[in-house]
Amino acid sequence: MPRSAAWTVRAIAVAAAAAALYWLCLLPYRCNREILNIRAASERVFRGLSPIRAAEIARQNAQRLLDLCRTCRTNPAVYLALAANADAAGLDDEVIHDLDLALAAQRRPEVFADRARMKLGQGRYDEAIADFVVTAHFDPSYLDTTEPDLRHRVLEAAGLPQTTP
């Protein structure tokens, strides 16, 4: 192989390594750091605010998080932070939508449980029980904080033994 071809191959390898480092290390790091900053700011700001001001800040945070979605599409923490902001703004349907996106990124029992609780709050009991059933299959201890009647219905639907918390 001539020297110029060897240098070309090396240059391409270095460029590929740099691109991989950027996409696999730097972008996820920046994404996680931004998510933590937004969560910390949200927790400080939402305490004691009027609902109108909290909704305005939640929209600003949501815009920052949506910008992150382009680079952190597979990170469920982005969608969970979006759901927390929507919850602070009182947008229940938006919370459920964001939890759906988080579940599309990664199926987690706590996300199913959160979505079930939101659906319970909206009176969508059958859908909530279906989500609680999935949660119970992951880890039945998530049902410990639910009321006994609902817990009994979920465990029965899941085909799991009835236990007392």
Chimera marker file (.cmm) of the C-alpha trace (Angstrom):
<marker_set name="trace">
<marker id="1" x="0.000" y="0.000" z="0.000" r="1" g="1" b="0" radius="0.5"/>
<marker id="2" x="1.489" y="3.373" z="-0.945" r="1" g="1" b="0" radius="0.5"/>
<marker id="3" x="2.236" y="5.868" z="1.829" r="1" g="1" b="0" radius="0.5"/>
<marker id="4" x="-0.446" y="8.338" z="0.757" r="1" g="1" b="0" radius="0.5"/>
<marker id="5" x="-3.114" y="5.616" z="0.834" r="1" g="1" b="0" radius="0.5"/>
<marker id="6" x="-2.002" y="4.563" z="4.322" r="1" g="1" b="0" radius="0.5"/>
<marker id="7" x="-2.268" y="8.150" z="5.544" r="1" g="1" b="0" radius="0.5"/>
<marker id="8" x="-5.693" y="8.469" z="3.954" r="1" g="1" b="0" radius="0.5"/>
<marker id="9" x="-6.886" y="5.311" z="5.711" r="1" g="1" b="0" radius="0.5"/>
<marker id="10" x="-5.499" y="6.596" z="9.021" r="1" g="1" b="0" radius="0.5"/>
<marker id="11" x="-7.169" y="9.973" z="8.542" r="1" g="1" b="0" radius="0.5"/>
<marker id="12" x="-10.515" y="8.296" z="7.820" r="1" g="1" b="0" radius="0.5"/>
<marker id="13" x="-10.110" y="6.079" z="10.909" r="1" g="1" b="0" radius="0.5"/>
<marker id="14" x="-9.350" y="9.098" z="13.095" r="1" g="1" b="0" radius="0.5"/>
<marker id="15" x="-12.352" y="10.979" z="11.680" r="1" g="1" b="0" radius="0.5"/>
<marker id="16" x="-14.622" y="7.975" z="12.286" r="1" g="1" b="0" radius="0.5"/>
<marker id="17" x="-13.322" y="7.625" z="15.848" r="1" g="1" b="0" radius="0.5"/>
<marker id="18" x="-13.903" y="11.332" z="16.482" r="1" g="1" b="0" radius="0.5"/>
<marker id="19" x="-17.463" y="11.116" z="15.146" r="1" g="1" b="0" radius="0.5"/>
<marker id="20" x="-18.169" y="8.030" z="17.260" r="1" g="1" b="0" radius="0.5"/>
<marker id="21" x="-16.756" y="9.736" z="20.347" r="1" g="1" b="0" radius="0.5"/>
<marker id="22" x="-18.971" y="12.751" z="19.725" r="1" g="1" b="0" radius="0.5"/>
<marker id="23" x="-22.182" y="10.768" z="19.103" r="1" g="1" b="0" radius="0.5"/>
<marker id="24" x="-21.667" y="8.031" z="21.689" r="1" g="1" b="0" radius="0.5"/>
<marker id="25" x="-20.020" y="9.963" z="24.541" r="1" g="1" b="0" radius="0.5"/>
<marker id="26" x="-20.274" y="13.718" z="24.283" r="1" g="1" b="0" radius="0.5"/>
<marker id="27" x="-23.909" y="14.099" z="23.169" r="1" g="1" b="0" radius="0.5"/>
<marker id="28" x="-25.336" y="11.726" z="25.824" r="1" g="1" b="0" radius="0.5"/>
<marker id="29" x="-23.230" y="13.438" z="28.503" r="1" g="1" b="0" radius="0.5"/>
<marker id="30" x="-24.466" y="16.894" z="27.474" r="1" g="1" b="0" radius="0.5"/>
<marker id="31" x="-28.021" y="15.585" z="27.278" r="1" g="1" b="0" radius="0.5"/>
<marker id="32" x="-27.935" y="14.120" z="30.789" r="1" g="1" b="0" radius="0.5"/>
<marker id="33" x="-26.307" y="17.254" z="32.214" r="1" g="1" b="0" radius="0.5"/>
<marker id="34" x="-28.987" y="19.463" z="30.650" r="1" g="1" b="0" radius="0.5"/>
<marker id="35" x="-31.764" y="17.210" z="31.963" r="1" g="1" b="0" radius="0.5"/>
<marker id="36" x="-30.350" y="17.451" z="35.486" r="1" g="1" b="0" radius="0.5"/>
<marker id="37" x="-30.064" y="21.244" z="35.208" r="1" g="1" b="0" radius="0.5"/>
<marker id="38" x="-33.667" y="21.560" z="34.030" r="1" g="1" b="0" radius="0.5"/>
<marker id="39" x="-34.951" y="19.254" z="36.784" r="1" g="1" b="0" radius="0.5"/>
<marker id="40" x="-33.054" y="21.158" z="39.471" r="1" g="1" b="0" radius="0.5"/>
<marker id="41" x="-34.282" y="24.507" z="38.173" r="1" g="1" b="0" radius="0.5"/>
<marker id="42" x="-37.842" y="23.195" z="37.959" r="1" g="1" b="0" radius="0.5"/>
<marker id="43" x="-37.835" y="21.929" z="41.532" r="1" g="1" b="0" radius="0.5"/>
<marker id="44" x="-36.527" y="25.253" z="42.843" r="1" g="1" b="0" radius="0.5"/>
<marker id="45" x="-38.848" y="27.381" z="40.766" r="1" g="1" b="0" radius="0.5"/>
<marker id="46" x="-42.137" y="25.484" z="41.019" r="1" g="1" b="0" radius="0.5"/>
<marker id="47" x="-42.280" y="25.684" z="44.805" r="1" g="1" b="0" radius="0.5"/>
<marker id="48" x="-44.640" y="28.451" z="45.833" r="1" g="1" b="0" radius="0.5"/>
<marker id="49" x="-45.383" y="29.834" z="42.382" r="1" g="1" b="0" radius="0.5"/>
<marker id="50" x="-48.741" y="30.808" z="41.029" r="1" g="1" b="0" radius="0.5"/>
<marker id="51" x="-50.144" y="28.259" z="38.569" r="1" g="1" b="0" radius="0.5"/>
<marker id="52" x="-49.880" y="30.746" z="35.703" r="1" g="1" b="0" radius="0.5"/>
<marker id="53" x="-46.185" y="31.447" z="36.311" r="1" g="1" b="0" radius="0.5"/>
<marker id="54" x="-45.477" y="27.736" z="36.852" r="1" g="1" b="0" radius="0.5"/>
<marker id="55" x="-47.155" y="26.918" z="33.532" r="1" g="1" b="0" radius="0.5"/>
<marker id="56" x="-45.049" y="29.569" z="31.770" r="1" g="1" b="0" radius="0.5"/>
<marker id="57" x="-41.823" y="28.180" z="33.203" r="1" g="1" b="0" radius="0.5"/>
<marker id="58" x="-42.951" y="24.632" z="32.401" r="1" g="1" b="0" radius="0.5"/>
<marker id="59" x="-43.424" y="25.663" z="28.763" r="1" g="1" b="0" radius="0.5"/>
<marker id="60" x="-39.924" y="27.171" z="28.670" r="1" g="1" b="0" radius="0.5"/>
<marker id="61" x="-38.455" y="24.007" z="30.183" r="1" g="1" b="0" radius="0.5"/>
<marker id="62" x="-40.458" y="21.895" z="27.752" r="1" g="1" b="0" radius="0.5"/>
<marker id="63" x="-38.992" y="23.828" z="24.827" r="1" g="1" b="0" radius="0.5"/>
<marker id="64" x="-35.464" y="23.226" z="26.142" r="1" g="1" b="0" radius="0.5"/>
<marker id="65" x="-36.255" y="19.543" z="26.577" r="1" g="1" b="0" radius="0.5"/>
<marker id="66" x="-37.779" y="19.270" z="23.109" r="1" g="1" b="0" radius="0.5"/>
<marker id="67" x="-34.552" y="20.680" z="21.707" r="1" g="1" b="0" radius="0.5"/>
<marker id="68" x="-32.758" y="17.868" z="23.555" r="1" g="1" b="0" radius="0.5"/>
<marker id="69" x="-35.090" y="15.271" z="22.038" r="1" g="1" b="0" radius="0.5"/>
<marker id="70" x="-33.289" y="15.649" z="18.736" r="1" g="1" b="0" radius="0.5"/>
<marker id="71" x="-30.050" y="14.327" z="20.216" r="1" g="1" b="0" radius="0.5"/>
<marker id="72" x="-31.382" y="12.207" z="23.111" r="1" g="1" b="0" radius="0.5"/>
<marker id="73" x="-34.251" y="10.449" z="21.411" r="1" g="1" b="0" radius="0.5"/>
<marker id="74" x="-33.611" y="7.123" z="23.141" r="1" g="1" b="0" radius="0.5"/>
<marker id="75" x="-33.162" y="8.593" z="26.629" r="1" g="1" b="0" radius="0.5"/>
<marker id="76" x="-36.400" y="8.137" z="28.595" r="1" g="1" b="0" radius="0.5"/>
<marker id="77" x="-35.232" y="10.717" z="31.160" r="1" g="1" b="0" radius="0.5"/>
<marker id="78" x="-35.979" y="13.471" z="28.624" r="1" g="1" b="0" radius="0.5"/>
<marker id="79" x="-39.583" y="12.352" z="28.312" r="1" g="1" b="0" radius="0.5"/>
<marker id="80" x="-39.932" y="11.864" z="32.074" r="1" g="1" b="0" radius="0.5"/>
<marker id="81" x="-38.712" y="15.427" z="32.608" r="1" g="1" b="0" radius="0.5"/>
<marker id="82" x="-41.194" y="16.607" z="29.964" r="1" g="1" b="0" radius="0.5"/>
<marker id="83" x="-43.949" y="14.740" z="31.817" r="1" g="1" b="0" radius="0.5"/>
<marker id="84" x="-42.940" y="16.350" z="35.122" r="1" g="1" b="0" radius="0.5"/>
<marker id="85" x="-43.088" y="19.789" z="33.520" r="1" g="1" b="0" radius="0.5"/>
<marker id="86" x="-46.471" y="19.075" z="31.968" r="1" g="1" b="0" radius="0.5"/>
<marker id="87" x="-47.714" y="17.823" z="35.333" r="1" g="1" b="0" radius="0.5"/>
<marker id="88" x="-46.542" y="21.028" z="37.006" r="1" g="1" b="0" radius="0.5"/>
<marker id="89" x="-48.421" y="22.983" z="34.350" r="1" g="1" b="0" radius="0.5"/>
<marker id="90" x="-51.555" y="20.876" z="34.939" r="1" g="1" b="0" radius="0.5"/>
<marker id="91" x="-51.600" y="19.369" z="31.430" r="1" g="1" b="0" radius="0.5"/>
<marker id="92" x="-52.747" y="15.804" z="32.144" r="1" g="1" b="0" radius="0.5"/>
<marker id="93" x="-53.108" y="14.702" z="28.508" r="1" g="1" b="0" radius="0.5"/>
<marker id="94" x="-49.611" y="16.008" z="27.756" r="1" g="1" b="0" radius="0.5"/>
<marker id="95" x="-48.245" y="14.065" z="30.748" r="1" g="1" b="0" radius="0.5"/>
<marker id="96" x="-49.733" y="10.842" z="29.397" r="1" g="1" b="0" radius="0.5"/>
<marker id="97" x="-48.354" y="11.581" z="25.922" r="1" g="1" b="0" radius="0.5"/>
<marker id="98" x="-44.858" y="12.179" z="27.335" r="1" g="1" b="0" radius="0.5"/>
<marker id="99" x="-45.069" y="8.993" z="29.395" r="1" g="1" b="0" radius="0.5"/>
<marker id="100" x="-46.053" y="7.129" z="26.223" r="1" g="1" b="0" radius="0.5"/>
<marker id="101" x="-42.900" y="8.477" z="24.557" r="1" g="1" b="0" radius="0.5"/>
<marker id="102" x="-40.818" y="7.417" z="27.568" r="1" g="1" b="0" radius="0.5"/>
<marker id="103" x="-42.277" y="3.916" z="27.291" r="1" g="1" b="0" radius="0.5"/>
<marker id="104" x="-41.460" y="3.839" z="23.595" r="1" g="1" b="0" radius="0.5"/>
<marker id="105" x="-37.846" y="4.636" z="24.490" r="1" g="1" b="0" radius="0.5"/>
<marker id="106" x="-37.657" y="2.117" z="27.345" r="1" g="1" b="0" radius="0.5"/>
<marker id="107" x="-40.289" y="0.050" z="29.128" r="1" g="1" b="0" radius="0.5"/>
<marker id="108" x="-39.970" y="0.763" z="32.861" r="1" g="1" b="0" radius="0.5"/>
<marker id="109" x="-42.384" y="-0.258" z="35.620" r="1" g="1" b="0" radius="0.5"/>
<marker id="110" x="-42.346" y="3.173" z="37.278" r="1" g="1" b="0" radius="0.5"/>
<marker id="111" x="-43.424" y="4.797" z="34.019" r="1" g="1" b="0" radius="0.5"/>
<marker id="112" x="-46.317" y="2.354" z="33.644" r="1" g="1" b="0" radius="0.5"/>
<marker id="113" x="-47.291" y="3.106" z="37.264" r="1" g="1" b="0" radius="0.5"/>
<marker id="114" x="-47.135" y="6.872" z="36.704" r="1" g="1" b="0" radius="0.5"/>
<marker id="115" x="-49.208" y="6.595" z="33.550" r="1" g="1" b="0" radius="0.5"/>
<marker id="116" x="-51.748" y="4.412" z="35.377" r="1" g="1" b="0" radius="0.5"/>
<marker id="117" x="-52.047" y="6.985" z="38.177" r="1" g="1" b="0" radius="0.5"/>
<marker id="118" x="-52.604" y="9.771" z="35.650" r="1" g="1" b="0" radius="0.5"/>
<marker id="119" x="-55.303" y="7.719" z="33.931" r="1" g="1" b="0" radius="0.5"/>
<marker id="120" x="-56.934" y="7.004" z="37.290" r="1" g="1" b="0" radius="0.5"/>
<marker id="121" x="-57.060" y="10.740" z="37.910" r="1" g="1" b="0" radius="0.5"/>
<marker id="122" x="-58.863" y="11.171" z="34.592" r="1" g="1" b="0" radius="0.5"/>
<marker id="123" x="-61.346" y="8.415" z="35.395" r="1" g="1" b="0" radius="0.5"/>
<marker id="124" x="-60.013" y="6.018" z="32.758" r="1" g="1" b="0" radius="0.5"/>
<marker id="125" x="-60.089" y="3.020" z="35.094" r="1" g="1" b="0" radius="0.5"/>
<marker id="126" x="-59.842" y="0.168" z="32.589" r="1" g="1" b="0" radius="0.5"/>
<marker id="127" x="-56.785" y="1.686" z="30.921" r="1" g="1" b="0" radius="0.5"/>
<marker id="128" x="-55.247" y="2.393" z="34.333" r="1" g="1" b="0" radius="0.5"/>
<marker id="129" x="-55.771" y="-1.197" z="35.434" r="1" g="1" b="0" radius="0.5"/>
<marker id="130" x="-54.134" y="-2.427" z="32.216" r="1" g="1" b="0" radius="0.5"/>
<marker id="131" x="-51.080" y="-0.277" z="32.983" r="1" g="1" b="0" radius="0.5"/>
<marker id="132" x="-51.037" y="-1.446" z="36.601" r="1" g="1" b="0" radius="0.5"/>
<marker id="133" x="-51.153" y="-5.066" z="35.365" r="1" g="1" b="0" radius="0.5"/>
<marker id="134" x="-47.990" y="-4.480" z="33.335" r="1" g="1" b="0" radius="0.5"/>
<marker id="135" x="-46.435" y="-2.802" z="36.360" r="1" g="1" b="0" radius="0.5"/>
<marker id="136" x="-47.378" y="-5.752" z="38.562" r="1" g="1" b="0" radius="0.5"/>
<marker id="137" x="-45.719" y="-8.165" z="36.159" r="1" g="1" b="0" radius="0.5"/>
<marker id="138" x="-42.507" y="-6.141" z="36.418" r="1" g="1" b="0" radius="0.5"/>
<marker id="139" x="-42.645" y="-5.665" z="40.192" r="1" g="1" b="0" radius="0.5"/>
<marker id="140" x="-45.769" y="-6.155" z="42.342" r="1" g="1" b="0" radius="0.5"/>
<marker id="141" x="-44.373" y="-3.894" z="45.068" r="1" g="1" b="0" radius="0.5"/>
<marker id="142" x="-45.363" y="-0.876" z="42.957" r="1" g="1" b="0" radius="0.5"/>
<marker id="143" x="-48.946" y="-1.660" z="43.935" r="1" g="1" b="0" radius="0.5"/>
<marker id="144" x="-48.252" y="-1.310" z="47.668" r="1" g="1" b="0" radius="0.5"/>
<marker id="145" x="-49.350" y="2.326" z="47.675" r="1" g="1" b="0" radius="0.5"/>
<marker id="146" x="-52.611" y="1.757" z="45.814" r="1" g="1" b="0" radius="0.5"/>
<marker id="147" x="-55.887" y="1.344" z="47.613" r="1" g="1" b="0" radius="0.5"/>
<marker id="148" x="-56.719" y="-2.276" z="48.540" r="1" g="1" b="0" radius="0.5"/>
<marker id="149" x="-59.727" y="-2.626" z="46.234" r="1" g="1" b="0" radius="0.5"/>
<marker id="150" x="-57.748" y="-1.454" z="43.197" r="1" g="1" b="0" radius="0.5"/>
<marker id="151" x="-54.783" y="-3.619" z="44.209" r="1" g="1" b="0" radius="0.5"/>
<marker id="152" x="-57.057" y="-6.661" z="44.415" r="1" g="1" b="0" radius="0.5"/>
<marker id="153" x="-58.515" y="-5.973" z="40.945" r="1" g="1" b="0" radius="0.5"/>
<marker id="154" x="-55.054" y="-5.494" z="39.415" r="1" g="1" b="0" radius="0.5"/>
<marker id="155" x="-53.567" y="-8.634" z="40.956" r="1" g="1" b="0" radius="0.5"/>
<marker id="156" x="-56.614" y="-10.622" z="39.869" r="1" g="1" b="0" radius="0.5"/>
<marker id="157" x="-56.332" y="-9.294" z="36.304" r="1" g="1" b="0" radius="0.5"/>
<marker id="158" x="-52.600" y="-10.017" z="36.290" r="1" g="1" b="0" radius="0.5"/>
<marker id="159" x="-53.147" y="-13.562" z="37.555" r="1" g="1" b="0" radius="0.5"/>
<marker id="160" x="-50.823" y="-12.970" z="40.494" r="1" g="1" b="0" radius="0.5"/>
<marker id="161" x="-51.433" y="-14.203" z="44.065" r="1" g="1" b="0" radius="0.5"/>
<marker id="162" x="-53.149" y="-11.824" z="46.440" r="1" g="1" b="0" radius="0.5"/>
<marker id="163" x="-50.788" y="-10.516" z="49.090" r="1" g="1" b="0" radius="0.5"/>
<marker id="164" x="-51.142" y="-7.837" z="51.724" r="1" g="1" b="0" radius="0.5"/>
<marker id="165" x="-48.735" y="-4.906" z="51.617" r="1" g="1" b="0" radius="0.5"/>
<link id1="1" id2="2" r="1" g="1" b="0" radius="0.2"/>
<link id1="2" id2="3" r="1" g="1" b="0" radius="0.2"/>
<link id1="3" id2="4" r="1" g="1" b="0" radius="0.2"/>
<link id1="4" id2="5" r="1" g="1" b="0" radius="0.2"/>
<link id1="5" id2="6" r="1" g="1" b="0" radius="0.2"/>
<link id1="6" id2="7" r="1" g="1" b="0" radius="0.2"/>
<link id1="7" id2="8" r="1" g="1" b="0" radius="0.2"/>
<link id1="8" id2="9" r="1" g="1" b="0" radius="0.2"/>
<link id1="9" id2="10" r="1" g="1" b="0" radius="0.2"/>
<link id1="10" id2="11" r="1" g="1" b="0" radius="0.2"/>
<link id1="11" id2="12" r="1" g="1" b="0" radius="0.2"/>
<link id1="12" id2="13" r="1" g="1" b="0" radius="0.2"/>
<link id1="13" id2="14" r="1" g="1" b="0" radius="0.2"/>
<link id1="14" id2="15" r="1" g="1" b="0" radius="0.2"/>
<link id1="15" id2="16" r="1" g="1" b="0" radius="0.2"/>
<link id1="16" id2="17" r="1" g="1" b="0" radius="0.2"/>
<link id1="17" id2="18" r="1" g="1" b="0" radius="0.2"/>
<link id1="18" id2="19" r="1" g="1" b="0" radius="0.2"/>
<link id1="19" id2="20" r="1" g="1" b="0" radius="0.2"/>
<link id1="20" id2="21" r="1" g="1" b="0" radius="0.2"/>
<link id1="21" id2="22" r="1" g="1" b="0" radius="0.2"/>
<link id1="22" id2="23" r="1" g="1" b="0" radius="0.2"/>
<link id1="23" id2="24" r="1" g="1" b="0" radius="0.2"/>
<link id1="24" id2="25" r="1" g="1" b="0" radius="0.2"/>
<link id1="25" id2="26" r="1" g="1" b="0" radius="0.2"/>
<link id1="26" id2="27" r="1" g="1" b="0" radius="0.2"/>
<link id1="27" id2="28" r="1" g="1" b="0" radius="0.2"/>
<link id1="28" id2="29" r="1" g="1" b="0" radius="0.2"/>
<link id1="29" id2="30" r="1" g="1" b="0" radius="0.2"/>
<link id1="30" id2="31" r="1" g="1" b="0" radius="0.2"/>
<link id1="31" id2="32" r="1" g="1" b="0" radius="0.2"/>
<link id1="32" id2="33" r="1" g="1" b="0" radius="0.2"/>
<link id1="33" id2="34" r="1" g="1" b="0" radius="0.2"/>
<link id1="34" id2="35" r="1" g="1" b="0" radius="0.2"/>
<link id1="35" id2="36" r="1" g="1" b="0" radius="0.2"/>
<link id1="36" id2="37" r="1" g="1" b="0" radius="0.2"/>
<link id1="37" id2="38" r="1" g="1" b="0" radius="0.2"/>
<link id1="38" id2="39" r="1" g="1" b="0" radius="0.2"/>
<link id1="39" id2="40" r="1" g="1" b="0" radius="0.2"/>
<link id1="40" id2="41" r="1" g="1" b="0" radius="0.2"/>
<link id1="41" id2="42" r="1" g="1" b="0" radius="0.2"/>
<link id1="42" id2="43" r="1" g="1" b="0" radius="0.2"/>
<link id1="43" id2="44" r="1" g="1" b="0" radius="0.2"/>
<link id1="44" id2="45" r="1" g="1" b="0" radius="0.2"/>
<link id1="45" id2="46" r="1" g="1" b="0" radius="0.2"/>
<link id1="46" id2="47" r="1" g="1" b="0" radius="0.2"/>
<link id1="47" id2="48" r="1" g="1" b="0" radius="0.2"/>
<link id1="48" id2="49" r="1" g="1" b="0" radius="0.2"/>
<link id1="49" id2="50" r="1" g="1" b="0" radius="0.2"/>
<link id1="50" id2="51" r="1" g="1" b="0" radius="0.2"/>
<link id1="51" id2="52" r="1" g="1" b="0" radius="0.2"/>
<link id1="52" id2="53" r="1" g="1" b="0" radius="0.2"/>
<link id1="53" id2="54" r="1" g="1" b="0" radius="0.2"/>
<link id1="54" id2="55" r="1" g="1" b="0" radius="0.2"/>
<link id1="55" id2="56" r="1" g="1" b="0" radius="0.2"/>
<link id1="56" id2="57" r="1" g="1" b="0" radius="0.2"/>
<link id1="57" id2="58" r="1" g="1" b="0" radius="0.2"/>
<link id1="58" id2="59" r="1" g="1" b="0" radius="0.2"/>
<link id1="59" id2="60" r="1" g="1" b="0" radius="0.2"/>
<link id1="60" id2="61" r="1" g="1" b="0" radius="0.2"/>
<link id1="61" id2="62" r="1" g="1" b="0" radius="0.2"/>
<link id1="62" id2="63" r="1" g="1" b="0" radius="0.2"/>
<link id1="63" id2="64" r="1" g="1" b="0" radius="0.2"/>
<link id1="64" id2="65" r="1" g="1" b="0" radius="0.2"/>
<link id1="65" id2="66" r="1" g="1" b="0" radius="0.2"/>
<link id1="66" id2="67" r="1" g="1" b="0" radius="0.2"/>
<link id1="67" id2="68" r="1" g="1" b="0" radius="0.2"/>
<link id1="68" id2="69" r="1" g="1" b="0" radius="0.2"/>
<link id1="69" id2="70" r="1" g="1" b="0" radius="0.2"/>
<link id1="70" id2="71" r="1" g="1" b="0" radius="0.2"/>
<link id1="71" id2="72" r="1" g="1" b="0" radius="0.2"/>
<link id1="72" id2="73" r="1" g="1" b="0" radius="0.2"/>
<link id1="73" id2="74" r="1" g="1" b="0" radius="0.2"/>
<link id1="74" id2="75" r="1" g="1" b="0" radius="0.2"/>
<link id1="75" id2="76" r="1" g="1" b="0" radius="0.2"/>
<link id1="76" id2="77" r="1" g="1" b="0" radius="0.2"/>
<link id1="77" id2="78" r="1" g="1" b="0" radius="0.2"/>
<link id1="78" id2="79" r="1" g="1" b="0" radius="0.2"/>
<link id1="79" id2="80" r="1" g="1" b="0" radius="0.2"/>
<link id1="80" id2="81" r="1" g="1" b="0" radius="0.2"/>
<link id1="81" id2="82" r="1" g="1" b="0" radius="0.2"/>
<link id1="82" id2="83" r="1" g="1" b="0" radius="0.2"/>
<link id1="83" id2="84" r="1" g="1" b="0" radius="0.2"/>
<link id1="84" id2="85" r="1" g="1" b="0" radius="0.2"/>
<link id1="85" id2="86" r="1" g="1" b="0" radius="0.2"/>
<link id1="86" id2="87" r="1" g="1" b="0" radius="0.2"/>
<link id1="87" id2="88" r="1" g="1" b="0" radius="0.2"/>
<link id1="88" id2="89" r="1" g="1" b="0" radius="0.2"/>
<link id1="89" id2="90" r="1" g="1" b="0" radius="0.2"/>
<link id1="90" id2="91" r="1" g="1" b="0" radius="0.2"/>
<link id1="91" id2="92" r="1" g="1" b="0" radius="0.2"/>
<link id1="92" id2="93" r="1" g="1" b="0" radius="0.2"/>
<link id1="93" id2="94" r="1" g="1" b="0" radius="0.2"/>
<link id1="94" id2="95" r="1" g="1" b="0" radius="0.2"/>
<link id1="95" id2="96" r="1" g="1" b="0" radius="0.2"/>
<link id1="96" id2="97" r="1" g="1" b="0" radius="0.2"/>
<link id1="97" id2="98" r="1" g="1" b="0" radius="0.2"/>
<link id1="98" id2="99" r="1" g="1" b="0" radius="0.2"/>
<link id1="99" id2="100" r="1" g="1" b="0" radius="0.2"/>
<link id1="100" id2="101" r="1" g="1" b="0" radius="0.2"/>
<link id1="101" id2="102" r="1" g="1" b="0" radius="0.2"/>
<link id1="102" id2="103" r="1" g="1" b="0" radius="0.2"/>
<link id1="103" id2="104" r="1" g="1" b="0" radius="0.2"/>
<link id1="104" id2="105" r="1" g="1" b="0" radius="0.2"/>
<link id1="105" id2="106" r="1" g="1" b="0" radius="0.2"/>
<link id1="106" id2="107" r="1" g="1" b="0" radius="0.2"/>
<link id1="107" id2="108" r="1" g="1" b="0" radius="0.2"/>
<link id1="108" id2="109" r="1" g="1" b="0" radius="0.2"/>
<link id1="109" id2="110" r="1" g="1" b="0" radius="0.2"/>
<link id1="110" id2="111" r="1" g="1" b="0" radius="0.2"/>
<link id1="111" id2="112" r="1" g="1" b="0" radius="0.2"/>
<link id1="112" id2="113" r="1" g="1" b="0" radius="0.2"/>
<link id1="113" id2="114" r="1" g="1" b="0" radius="0.2"/>
<link id1="114" id2="115" r="1" g="1" b="0" radius="0.2"/>
<link id1="115" id2="116" r="1" g="1" b="0" radius="0.2"/>
<link id1="116" id2="117" r="1" g="1" b="0" radius="0.2"/>
<link id1="117" id2="118" r="1" g="1" b="0" radius="0.2"/>
<link id1="118" id2="119" r="1" g="1" b="0" radius="0.2"/>
<link id1="119" id2="120" r="1" g="1" b="0" radius="0.2"/>
<link id1="120" id2="121" r="1" g="1" b="0" radius="0.2"/>
<link id1="121" id2="122" r="1" g="1" b="0" radius="0.2"/>
<link id1="122" id2="123" r="1" g="1" b="0" radius="0.2"/>
<link id1="123" id2="124" r="1" g="1" b="0" radius="0.2"/>
<link id1="124" id2="125" r="1" g="1" b="0" radius="0.2"/>
<link id1="125" id2="126" r="1" g="1" b="0" radius="0.2"/>
<link id1="126" id2="127" r="1" g="1" b="0" radius="0.2"/>
<link id1="127" id2="128" r="1" g="1" b="0" radius="0.2"/>
<link id1="128" id2="129" r="1" g="1" b="0" radius="0.2"/>
<link id1="129" id2="130" r="1" g="1" b="0" radius="0.2"/>
<link id1="130" id2="131" r="1" g="1" b="0" radius="0.2"/>
<link id1="131" id2="132" r="1" g="1" b="0" radius="0.2"/>
<link id1="132" id2="133" r="1" g="1" b="0" radius="0.2"/>
<link id1="133" id2="134" r="1" g="1" b="0" radius="0.2"/>
<link id1="134" id2="135" r="1" g="1" b="0" radius="0.2"/>
<link id1="135" id2="136" r="1" g="1" b="0" radius="0.2"/>
<link id1="136" id2="137" r="1" g="1" b="0" radius="0.2"/>
<link id1="137" id2="138" r="1" g="1" b="0" radius="0.2"/>
<link id1="138" id2="139" r="1" g="1" b="0" radius="0.2"/>
<link id1="139" id2="140" r="1" g="1" b="0" radius="0.2"/>
<link id1="140" id2="141" r="1" g="1" b="0" radius="0.2"/>
<link id1="141" id2="142" r="1" g="1" b="0" radius="0.2"/>
<link id1="142" id2="143" r="1" g="1" b="0" radius="0.2"/>
<link id1="143" id2="144" r="1" g="1" b="0" radius="0.2"/>
<link id1="144" id2="145" r="1" g="1" b="0" radius="0.2"/>
<link id1="145" id2="146" r="1" g="1" b="0" radius="0.2"/>
<link id1="146" id2="147" r="1" g="1" b="0" radius="0.2"/>
<link id1="147" id2="148" r="1" g="1" b="0" radius="0.2"/>
<link id1="148" id2="149" r="1" g="1" b="0" radius="0.2"/>
<link id1="149" id2="150" r="1" g="1" b="0" radius="0.2"/>
<link id1="150" id2="151" r="1" g="1" b="0" radius="0.2"/>
<link id1="151" id2="152" r="1" g="1" b="0" radius="0.2"/>
<link id1="152" id2="153" r="1" g="1" b="0" radius="0.2"/>
<link id1="153" id2="154" r="1" g="1" b="0" radius="0.2"/>
<link id1="154" id2="155" r="1" g="1" b="0" radius="0.2"/>
<link id1="155" id2="156" r="1" g="1" b="0" radius="0.2"/>
<link id1="156" id2="157" r="1" g="1" b="0" radius="0.2"/>
<link id1="157" id2="158" r="1" g="1" b="0" radius="0.2"/>
<link id1="158" id2="159" r="1" g="1" b="0" radius="0.2"/>
<link id1="159" id2="160" r="1" g="1" b="0" radius="0.2"/>
<link id1="160" id2="161" r="1" g="1" b="0" radius="0.2"/>
<link id1="161" id2="162" r="1" g="1" b="0" radius="0.2"/>
<link id1="162" id2="163" r="1" g="1" b="0" radius="0.2"/>
<link id1="163" id2="164" r="1" g="1" b="0" radius="0.2"/>
<link id1="164" id2="165" r="1" g="1" b="0" radius="0.2"/>
</marker_set>
